Amino acid sequence: MFSRYKKPAKTPAKGTPQLKAVDGGRSAEATPEKAKSPSAADSAAKHSVTRRQLPAQDAKPVAGDKERKRKERLGDIKTELHKELLDNLNLGALESASEKDLRSEITDITSEFLTTRDVVLTRDERLMLNQELYDEVKGLGPLEPLLQDDTVNDILVNGPQQVFVERDGRLQLTDVTFKDERHLLRIIDKIVSAVGRRVDESNPHVDARLADGSRFNAMVPPIAVDGSLVSIRKFKKDKLGIDELVNFGAFSEEMAAYLQAAVATRLNIIVSGGTGSGKTTTLNALSSFIDNSERILTIEDTAELQLQQTHVGRMESRPSNVEGKGAVSQRDCLKNALRMRPDRIIVGETRGEEVIDMLQAMNTGHDGSMTTIHANSARDAVSRLENMVAMAGIEMPLKAVRSQIASAVNLIVQASRLQDGSRRMVSITEITGMEGEVISMQEVFRYERLGLAPDGKIIGRFNATGVRSHYSDRFRQWGYDLPASIYEPWSE
């Protein structure tokens, strides 16, 4: 036992305290509904309007008492066993250990522990316990099964007792829990220390990237009031291309043909949308139309883009260190990128003063550059660009700012996550120039909502607006002569 990975022998400490399970459950009290006043009742009867009653929702997954007690018992055993592993295994030697050897060692330790304590478990419980212990030692503990689940897009942790996931655009509460806040903090520290960052009371928030590229964000107490908050945006192993997105109904075949022409003819494109609307996925898909002979530089806060081209240089910003020094911003990366002879520059997300350099790059020979921005419509995206220029501290007349935007940006692609969880490209809008002091725009394609199905799914269709593209001549000159029929709206 412990022959290969056991720590050097040392005198055992006396009086080691036993860990106790902490019950973090909460009870919810139902609030009685207020009686309607006579006037309100008369008014409701008069207008014959019936408010839809929402079903009562429990705050936690329903589980039997027997199942709950079994989980608590296994949790206590796992806590003691994990402490046993930390006390006996040489964690430094485990770095070079194979998965087979480590699993074998954990199985031996578990068997000896259960025999010593006279604990009887079923075969399935033993297998589950061994897997959870392996995840604690080499993985991310309770989060590991969720990270391996390809149907999960986001993992959201609200304290040690509440873990949500997003599947198919819908949030679901899972039965995954941490032992306590200390257990959750240990997993957070394991993640951030692997990438050379730290999180504690003096620095209570952190952005990091997991080994598979997934985006990780954490906020710890005292800023997080009810326990540490963790958000993980999973990195897709299977890259979604244009064909897959068309099949999923994200946009139409006509829109795909138009976007291929726009990217290939090096129009400057902004992908706009809200949080979780699929901006990065859309940007990845659009990049597949870039010719393999071009030199591309990508700049991101957290590297997520998955470009397929051969000649790609990737850059990632860096926060300051413990002394508050050493920060490298997206703007620093962008300024340096301009000296690196790029054909195109792709910025993962423009959210601050780097907007100035991005617009200048689009205006000075780096045609075909792309970025994403948080906005709810194409017009809002232009307003956000104006605001970011103002926040950068550069004093320019509004007309001059708008003139810069109008000459730099050619196309705004609006992505949106609808109420049923589906993601759609709801609008493609061209910027055609200036009319006086206003940026002129024209919408070429849009998503039309037609109704709501009984199961809550949105019924809609993609349609052309009937406006011919402002860049039709450019498309033709580059060999992309799109048929006039793709601009014709569908008739009922």
C-alpha positions in Angstrom: 0.0 0.0 0.0 1.2 3.5 -0.9 4.4 1.9 -2.2 4.9 4.2 -5.2 3.3 7.5 -4.4 3.4 7.5 -0.6 4.9 10.6 1.1 8.1 10.1 3.2 7.3 8.8 6.6 6.8 11.4 9.4 5.4 11.5 12.9 1.6 11.5 12.7 -0.1 14.6 14.2 -2.1 14.1 17.3 -5.7 15.2 17.8 -6.6 15.6 14.2 -10.1 17.1 14.1 -12.8 15.2 12.2 -14.6 17.2 9.5 -18.3 17.5 10.0 -20.9 17.8 7.3 -22.5 21.2 6.9 -26.2 21.4 5.9 -26.5 24.4 3.7 -30.2 24.0 2.8 -32.7 26.7 3.0 -36.4 26.7 3.5 -38.8 28.8 1.4 -42.0 30.2 2.8 -45.0 30.6 0.6 -46.4 34.1 0.6 -50.2 34.2 0.7 -51.8 35.9 -2.3 -53.4 39.2 -1.5 -57.2 39.4 -2.0 -58.3 41.5 -4.9 -60.2 44.7 -4.2 -63.8 44.9 -5.5 -62.7 47.5 -8.0 -59.9 45.3 -9.4 -62.3 42.3 -9.7 -64.9 44.4 -11.5 -62.3 45.7 -13.9 -61.0 42.2 -14.6 -64.6 41.0 -15.3 -65.3 44.0 -17.5 -62.3 43.4 -19.8 -62.4 39.6 -19.6 -58.7 39.3 -19.2 -57.3 36.2 -17.5 -53.8 36.3 -16.2 -51.9 33.1 -16.9 -51.0 31.3 -13.6 -47.4 30.4 -13.3 -46.6 26.9 -11.8 -45.0 27.0 -8.4 -41.3 26.2 -8.7 -39.1 24.6 -6.1 -35.7 26.1 -5.4 -34.0 22.8 -5.3 -34.3 19.5 -7.2 -36.7 17.1 -5.5 -35.0 14.1 -4.0 -36.2 11.4 -1.6 -35.2 11.5 2.0 -33.4 8.1 1.6 -31.4 9.4 -1.4 -30.5 12.6 0.4 -29.2 10.7 3.4 -27.2 8.4 1.2 -25.6 11.4 -0.6 -24.7 13.0 2.7 -23.2 9.7 3.9 -21.1 9.3 0.8 -20.1 13.0 1.0 -18.8 12.5 4.5 -16.8 9.4 3.5 -15.4 11.2 0.5 -14.3 14.1 2.6 -12.4 11.9 5.0 -11.0 9.9 2.2 -9.8 13.0 0.4 -8.0 14.1 3.5 -6.5 10.6 3.8 -5.2 11.0 0.2 -3.7 14.4 0.8 -2.0 13.1 4.0 -0.5 10.0 2.3 0.0 10.7 -1.4 3.1 12.5 -2.7 1.3 15.0 -4.9 4.6 16.0 -6.5 5.2 12.4 -7.8 1.6 12.3 -9.1 2.5 14.8 -11.9 4.3 12.0 -13.7 2.0 9.2 -12.7 -0.1 7.5 -15.3 -3.9 7.5 -15.0 -4.0 3.7 -14.6 -1.5 3.8 -11.7 -3.2 6.6 -9.9 -6.6 5.0 -10.2 -5.2 1.8 -8.9 -3.6 3.5 -5.9 -6.9 5.4 -5.1 -8.8 2.1 -5.3 -6.4 0.5 -2.8 -6.6 3.4 -0.4 -10.4 3.4 -0.6 -10.6 -0.3 0.1 -8.3 -0.1 3.1 -10.2 2.9 4.5 -13.6 1.3 4.1 -12.3 -1.9 5.7 -10.8 -0.1 8.6 -14.0 1.9 9.3 -16.3 -1.1 8.7 -18.2 0.8 6.0 -20.1 -1.3 3.5 -20.8 0.2 0.0 -22.3 -1.3 -3.1 -20.2 -1.8 -6.2 -21.7 1.2 -7.9 -21.1 3.4 -4.9 -17.5 2.3 -4.7 -17.0 3.0 -8.4 -18.6 6.4 -8.0 -16.5 7.2 -4.9 -13.3 6.2 -6.7 -14.2 8.4 -9.7 -15.0 11.4 -7.5 -11.7 11.0 -5.6 -9.8 10.8 -8.9 -11.6 14.0 -10.0 -10.6 15.7 -6.7 -6.9 14.8 -7.1 -6.4 15.3 -10.8 -9.5 17.2 -12.0 -11.9 19.9 -10.7 -13.9 17.8 -8.2 -17.7 18.0 -8.5 -17.4 20.1 -11.7 -15.5 17.4 -13.6 -18.6 15.4 -14.8 -20.2 18.6 -16.0 -17.1 19.6 -17.9 -17.1 16.2 -19.6 -20.8 16.5 -20.5 -21.0 17.7 -24.1 -24.6 18.8 -23.7 -23.6 21.4 -21.1 -22.8 24.9 -22.5 -22.4 26.9 -19.3 -21.7 26.0 -15.7 -22.9 28.5 -13.1 -22.1 28.0 -9.4 -24.0 30.1 -6.8 -22.2 29.0 -3.6 -21.4 25.5 -2.6 -24.9 24.1 -2.6 -26.3 25.4 -5.9 -24.9 24.5 -9.3 -26.8 25.4 -12.5 -26.0 24.4 -16.1 -27.3 25.6 -19.4 -28.5 23.0 -21.9 -30.1 23.9 -25.2 -30.4 27.5 -24.1 -32.2 26.6 -20.9 -30.9 26.9 -17.3 -31.3 23.8 -15.1 -30.5 23.2 -11.5 -28.3 20.1 -11.0 -27.8 17.9 -8.0 -24.1 18.6 -7.9 -22.9 20.2 -4.7 -19.7 21.0 -2.9 -19.0 19.9 0.7 -18.8 23.5 1.9 -17.4 26.9 0.9 -13.8 25.8 1.7 -14.2 22.9 -0.7 -15.4 25.3 -3.5 -12.5 27.8 -2.8 -10.0 25.0 -3.0 -11.3 24.1 -6.6 -11.2 27.8 -7.6 -7.7 28.2 -6.3 -6.6 25.0 -8.2 -7.9 26.5 -11.4 -6.4 30.0 -11.1 -3.0 28.9 -9.7 -2.6 26.7 -12.8 -2.5 29.8 -15.0 -0.4 31.9 -12.7 -3.2 34.0 -11.2 -4.6 34.4 -7.7 -7.9 35.1 -5.9 -8.4 36.1 -2.3 -10.0 38.8 -0.1 -7.6 41.4 -1.5 -8.2 40.3 -5.1 -11.7 38.8 -5.0 -12.4 38.4 -8.7 -10.5 36.6 -11.4 -10.7 35.7 -15.1 -8.9 32.6 -16.3 -8.9 29.8 -18.9 -9.2 26.1 -18.3 -6.8 23.6 -19.9 -9.4 22.9 -22.6 -9.8 26.6 -23.4 -13.1 27.1 -21.5 -13.6 30.6 -20.1 -13.6 30.8 -16.3 -14.7 33.7 -14.0 -14.9 33.7 -10.2 -16.0 36.1 -7.5 -15.2 35.1 -3.9 -16.3 36.5 -0.5 -16.6 39.1 0.9 -17.8 40.4 -2.5 -19.8 37.3 -3.1 -22.3 37.4 -0.2 -23.8 33.9 -0.2 -20.7 32.0 -1.2 -18.3 32.1 -4.2 -19.8 32.7 -7.6 -18.3 30.7 -10.5 -19.1 31.0 -14.2 -17.6 28.6 -16.8 -18.4 29.1 -20.5 -17.3 25.8 -22.0 -15.1 25.6 -25.0 -16.7 23.7 -27.9 -14.7 20.7 -28.9 -16.6 20.4 -32.2 -16.2 23.6 -34.2 -19.5 24.8 -35.6 -19.1 25.8 -39.2 -21.5 27.7 -41.5 -23.2 24.5 -42.7 -23.9 23.3 -39.1 -25.3 26.8 -38.2 -27.6 26.8 -41.2 -28.8 23.3 -40.3 -29.5 24.4 -36.7 -31.5 27.3 -38.1 -29.2 30.1 -36.9 -29.5 31.7 -40.3 -30.6 30.9 -43.9 -28.7 29.6 -46.9 -29.1 32.9 -48.6 -27.6 34.8 -45.7 -24.7 32.3 -45.7 -24.0 33.0 -49.4 -24.1 36.8 -48.7 -21.8 36.5 -45.7 -19.3 34.4 -47.6 -19.1 37.1 -50.3 -18.8 39.8 -47.6 -15.9 38.1 -45.8 -14.1 37.0 -49.0 -14.3 40.5 -50.4 -12.8 41.9 -47.2 -15.6 43.9 -45.8 -15.0 45.1 -42.2 -17.6 43.3 -40.0 -18.9 43.8 -36.5 -20.8 40.9 -34.8 -23.2 42.5 -32.3 -25.4 40.9 -29.7 -26.1 40.3 -26.0 -24.4 38.0 -23.5 -24.7 34.4 -24.6 -26.2 35.2 -28.0 -23.5 33.4 -30.0 -21.3 36.3 -31.0 -18.0 34.3 -30.7 -19.6 31.2 -32.5 -20.7 33.5 -35.3 -17.3 35.1 -35.6 -15.6 31.7 -35.7 -18.0 30.6 -38.5 -17.4 33.8 -40.5 -13.6 33.3 -40.2 -13.9 30.1 -42.2 -14.4 32.1 -45.3 -11.0 33.8 -45.0 -8.5 32.7 -47.6 -5.8 30.4 -46.3 -3.0 32.6 -47.8 -3.8 35.6 -45.6 -1.9 36.5 -42.3 -4.4 36.8 -39.5 -3.8 38.2 -36.0 -6.3 37.6 -33.2 -6.5 39.6 -30.0 -8.6 38.5 -27.0 -9.0 38.9 -23.3 -9.6 35.1 -23.1 -8.5 33.1 -26.1 -11.6 31.5 -27.5 -11.4 31.9 -31.3 -10.8 28.7 -33.3 -9.5 29.8 -36.7 -8.8 27.1 -39.3 -6.3 29.0 -41.4 -2.6 28.2 -41.5 -1.2 31.6 -40.8 -2.7 32.7 -37.5 -1.0 34.6 -34.7 -2.9 34.6 -31.4 -2.5 37.2 -28.6 -4.2 37.3 -25.2 -4.3 40.3 -22.8 -2.8 39.9 -19.3 -4.0 41.5 -16.0 -1.6 43.1 -13.5 0.4 41.1 -11.0 0.3 41.3 -7.2 2.1 44.6 -7.2 -0.3 46.1 -9.7 2.2 45.9 -12.6 2.8 44.0 -15.7 -0.7 44.4 -17.2 -1.0 44.1 -21.0 -4.3 45.4 -22.4 -6.1 44.6 -25.6 -5.1 48.0 -26.8 -1.4 47.3 -26.2 -1.8 44.1 -28.2 -3.6 45.9 -31.0 -1.0 48.6 -31.3 1.7 46.0 -31.5 -0.3 44.0 -34.0 -0.3 46.9 -36.5 3.5 46.5 -36.7 3.3 42.8 -37.4 2.2 43.0 -41.1 -1.3 41.5 -40.7 -3.7 41.1 -43.6 -6.6 41.0 -41.1 -7.0 41.7 -37.4 -9.7 40.0 -35.4 -10.5 41.3 -31.9 -12.5 38.9 -29.8 -14.5 41.7 -28.2 -14.2 45.5 -28.3 -15.3 47.0 -25.0 -13.0 49.9 -24.2 -10.4 52.3 -25.5 -9.0 49.8 -28.0 -11.9 50.8 -30.2 -9.8 53.8 -31.5 -7.0 51.5 -32.7 -9.6 49.0 -34.1 -11.3 51.7 -36.2 -7.9 53.1 -37.4 -6.8 49.6 -38.4 -10.0 49.1 -40.4 -9.3 52.5 -42.1 -5.6 52.0 -42.9 -5.2 48.9 -45.1 -6.4 46.1 -42.8 -9.6 45.5 -44.7 -11.6 42.4 -43.7 -11.0 42.9 -40.0 -13.7 41.7 -37.6 -14.7 42.1 -33.9 -17.7 41.6 -31.6 -19.5 44.2 -29.5 -22.3 44.1 -26.9 -25.4 45.8 -28.3 -29.1 45.0 -28.9 -29.3 46.3 -32.5 -27.2 47.6 -35.3 -28.1 51.2 -34.4 -27.2 50.5 -30.8 -23.9 49.0 -31.9 -23.0 52.3 -33.7 -24.0 54.3 -30.6 -21.8 52.0 -28.4 -18.8 52.6 -30.7 -19.4 56.4 -30.3 -19.6 56.0 -26.5 -16.4 53.9 -26.3 -14.5 56.6 -28.3 -15.7 59.2 -25.8 -14.7 57.0 -22.9 -11.2 56.6 -24.3 -10.7 60.3 -23.5 -10.2 61.5 -27.1 -11.9 64.8 -27.7 -13.3 64.6 -31.3 -16.4 66.3 -32.7 -19.3 63.8 -32.9 -19.5 64.2 -36.7 -15.8 63.3 -37.0 -16.3 60.2 -34.8 -19.3 59.1 -36.9 -17.4 59.7 -40.1 -14.6 57.4 -38.8 -17.1 54.7 -38.0 -19.0 55.0 -41.3 -15.7 54.7 -43.3 -14.3 51.9 -41.1 -17.3 49.6 -40.6 -19.1 48.0 -43.6 -21.4 45.4 -42.0 -23.1 44.8 -38.7 -24.3 41.2 -38.0 -26.8 41.1 -35.1 -27.0 37.9 -33.1 -29.7 37.3 -30.5 -30.8 34.6 -28.0 -34.5 34.4 -28.1 -36.8 33.6 -25.2 -37.0 29.9 -26.1 -33.2 29.6 -25.8 -32.5 29.4 -29.5 -29.9 31.6 -31.1 -30.6 33.4 -34.3 -28.9 35.9 -36.6 -31.8 38.4 -36.5 -30.4 41.1 -38.8 -27.7 41.8 -41.3 -27.2 45.6 -41.8 -24.9 47.5 -44.1 -23.4 50.9 -43.3 -23.6 52.9 -46.5 -22.0 56.2 -45.5 -23.1 59.6 -44.0 -26.1 61.7 -44.6 -25.4 65.0 -43.0 -24.4 64.1 -39.4 -26.2 60.8 -39.3 -24.7 57.4 -40.3 -26.9 55.9 -43.0 -27.7 52.2 -42.7 -29.8 49.7 -44.7 -31.0 46.3 -43.5 -30.5 43.5 -46.0 -31.8 40.4 -44.1 -33.9 40.0 -41.0 -35.5 37.3 -38.9 -39.3 37.6 -38.7 -41.2 36.2 -35.7 -44.5 34.7 -36.8 -45.8 33.3 -33.5 -45.3 31.0 -30.6 -45.8 27.2 -30.6 -47.7 25.5 -27.8 -44.4 24.1 -26.4 -43.0 27.6 -26.1 -40.8 27.4 -29.3 -40.7 30.6 -31.4 -42.0 30.2 -34.9 -40.3 32.5 -37.4 -38.4 32.7 -40.7 -35.5 34.5 -42.3 -36.4 37.0 -45.0 -34.8 39.5 -47.3 -35.9 43.1 -47.0 -36.0 43.7 -50.7 -33.0 46.1 -50.6 -30.2 45.3 -53.0 -26.8 45.2 -51.3 -24.7 48.4 -51.4 -21.7 46.3 -52.1 -23.1 44.3 -55.1 -20.6 45.9 -57.5 -17.7 45.0 -55.1 -18.9 41.4 -54.9 -19.1 41.2 -58.7 -15.6 42.6 -59.1 -14.2 39.9 -56.7 -16.0 37.1 -58.5 -19.0 36.7 -56.2 -21.9 37.6 -58.5 -24.8 36.9 -56.2 -28.2 36.4 -57.9 -30.7 39.2 -57.5 -33.2 36.7 -56.2 -31.6 36.4 -52.7 -32.6 40.0 -52.1 -36.2 39.5 -52.9 -38.5 39.1 -49.9 -40.8 36.0 -49.6 -44.4 36.6 -50.5 -47.1 35.1 -48.3 
